């Protein structure tokens, strides 16, 4: 995992309700953290403001490396690694801040589908937003 290849980083707040009985973040919460991270990316980089079109998750993968606790300072690195007509692949690295830097605690990947909520179906990613993703990530398509 090369964090240096990621151009977007955001803080992820850990809520008390995210914890299980052992005081660590419950496994199912990490998909919510991915959503917080890619939603921030989508708003900041793409500047998306539509109420009728958005993103749904078509596929998700999560790999747990080490537990996350309530007092940890958690960050998400996000990058788009692939863009297709109606979908794009997002890769994540979640890190915990340490005295010496950051430790990777979780990695993952989602396939996000651009979705038209009015028509209830996937739709081609608009060219302006597609180009913003390509430019930000310096992707060759």
Protein Blocks (a to p, Z undefined) as FASTA:
>chain_A
ZZklpcbdcdddddfklpcfkopacfklmmmmmmmmmmmmmmmmnopabfkbccddfbdc
dddfbdcdfklccddddddfbdcfkbccdddddddddfklpadfbdcddddddddfklop
acdddfklmmmmmmmnopaZZ
